[in-house]
């Protein structure tokens, strides 16, 4: 089972293009969890949900044409989420590896793997559906929060990534 949980936080001093980009974000792969989702700590801890949703949509698109991809936690020195696809099975691992200068948030290989914290096997179809469905829900929430700015460039980017991932124009 693969699950994405997020909780949007509207910051009082938020002055970006749109509101609702920050909050809490967590993935759950069977019994393994990555991220922080703690409703009692909403005002203390938050990160950019928008960036995580965007990167997971890009992972789905990459996995449609590749059997291996890694996602960097851009806020962590050496943490990567590794995705290995084998037909309809997806093996997801949290790993520690180097992040050489010039590396991107999504790569096709790891450099100097230092260890695995956890590894879980999930259905690829269920993973893809969860990413797409949570992304659609997130865009809907962004449009509700930003009702005066529903044609924001940031919202359009997510909609385009959803369309790419689902094969829609």
Secondary structure in CASP SS format (residue, H / E / C, confidence):
PFRMAT SS
TARGET T0000
AUTHOR 0000-0000-0000
METHOD secondary structure of the structure
MODEL  1
X C 1.00
X E 1.00
X E 1.00
X E 1.00
X E 1.00
X E 1.00
X E 1.00
X E 1.00
X C 1.00
X C 1.00
X C 1.00
X C 1.00
X C 1.00
X C 1.00
X C 1.00
X C 1.00
X C 1.00
X C 1.00
X C 1.00
X C 1.00
X C 1.00
X E 1.00
X E 1.00
X E 1.00
X E 1.00
X E 1.00
X E 1.00
X E 1.00
X E 1.00
X C 1.00
X C 1.00
X E 1.00
X E 1.00
X E 1.00
X E 1.00
X E 1.00
X C 1.00
X C 1.00
X H 1.00
X H 1.00
X H 1.00
X C 1.00
X C 1.00
X C 1.00
X C 1.00
X C 1.00
X E 1.00
X E 1.00
X H 1.00
X H 1.00
X H 1.00
X H 1.00
X H 1.00
X H 1.00
X H 1.00
X H 1.00
X H 1.00
X H 1.00
X H 1.00
X H 1.00
X H 1.00
X H 1.00
X H 1.00
X C 1.00
X C 1.00
X C 1.00
X C 1.00
X E 1.00
X E 1.00
X E 1.00
X E 1.00
X E 1.00
X C 1.00
X C 1.00
X C 1.00
X C 1.00
X C 1.00
X C 1.00
X E 1.00
X E 1.00
X E 1.00
X E 1.00
X E 1.00
X E 1.00
X E 1.00
X E 1.00
X C 1.00
X C 1.00
X E 1.00
X E 1.00
X E 1.00
X E 1.00
X E 1.00
X E 1.00
X E 1.00
X E 1.00
X E 1.00
X E 1.00
X C 1.00
X C 1.00
X C 1.00
X C 1.00
X C 1.00
X C 1.00
X C 1.00
X E 1.00
X E 1.00
X C 1.00
X C 1.00
X C 1.00
X E 1.00
X E 1.00
X E 1.00
X E 1.00
X E 1.00
X E 1.00
X E 1.00
X E 1.00
X E 1.00
X E 1.00
X E 1.00
X E 1.00
X E 1.00
X H 1.00
X H 1.00
X H 1.00
X H 1.00
X H 1.00
X H 1.00
X H 1.00
X H 1.00
X H 1.00
X H 1.00
X H 1.00
X H 1.00
X H 1.00
X H 1.00
X H 1.00
X H 1.00
X H 1.00
X H 1.00
X H 1.00
X H 1.00
X H 1.00
X H 1.00
X C 1.00
X C 1.00
X C 1.00
X C 1.00
X C 1.00
X C 1.00
X C 1.00
X H 1.00
X H 1.00
X H 1.00
X H 1.00
X H 1.00
X H 1.00
X H 1.00
X H 1.00
X H 1.00
X H 1.00
X H 1.00
X H 1.00
X H 1.00
X H 1.00
X C 1.00
X C 1.00
X C 1.00
END
